[in-house]
Amino acid sequence: MGKLQKALFVFLILPLVLLGGCAGDGRQLPAGGPPKTETADASPNQEGTSAEPAPPDQEEAAPIFITFEGTDLDGNTVSQEIFTQSKLTMVNVWATYCNPCLREMPGLGELAAEYDRSEFQIIGIVSDVWEGEDQTLAESLVQETGAGFPHLLANDSIGQAILSSVSGVPTTFFFDGEGAYLGGVAGPAEKSAWEGLINELLEGQ
């Protein structure tokens, strides 16, 4: 198992780190593996919620990439090209009804401000507010929690690429600077736990 996958695995089994999340609403897409990709080479060991160490002699799976296009709360168009702007990107999927999501968002906002964006960035996805719907509540929650990073609204493209791999919120995915999927974590975590994982992943870049 590579260093990046090992860091994610260790993070997942740390006691008292995950605090419990929210079940999806009626529009929640079914749980899946890693985010949907252009290749069928995904390994079941790469999903954060069921990660297990791979045998030492097992070859690592081919890199997994996703494609999507969406709009953030400010009306800007965002695609997978945003991953190239930073060595490591954290994609945090949340919902307006999810208290665990909202409790961890102030810490995520602090993390986004503490790192140079060329090193690390956070992208939020509001899973229960779709493009064209009233986004006032989402905007106010982002302001109240200080989560001052881009937040994308849900649409069919994001639904197929990312939300189809989410069975509850918050769920977090990590991608490197080339857009390759590194792993995922189901559930919220304290700022210090995220910081440790982020630093481990950056060391592997």
Secondary structure, DSSP 4 states (H G I P E B T S, - for coil): --HHHHHHHHHHHSTT-----EE--TTPPPP-SSSP-SSS---GGGSGGG--PPPTTSPPPPP-B---EEEBTTS-EEEGGGGGGSSEEEEEEE-TT-HHHHHHHHHHHHHHHHS-TTTEEEEEEEEEEETTS--HHHHHHHHHHT--S-EEEE-HHHHHHTGGG-SEESEEEEEETT-BEEEEEES---HHHHHHHHHHHHHT-
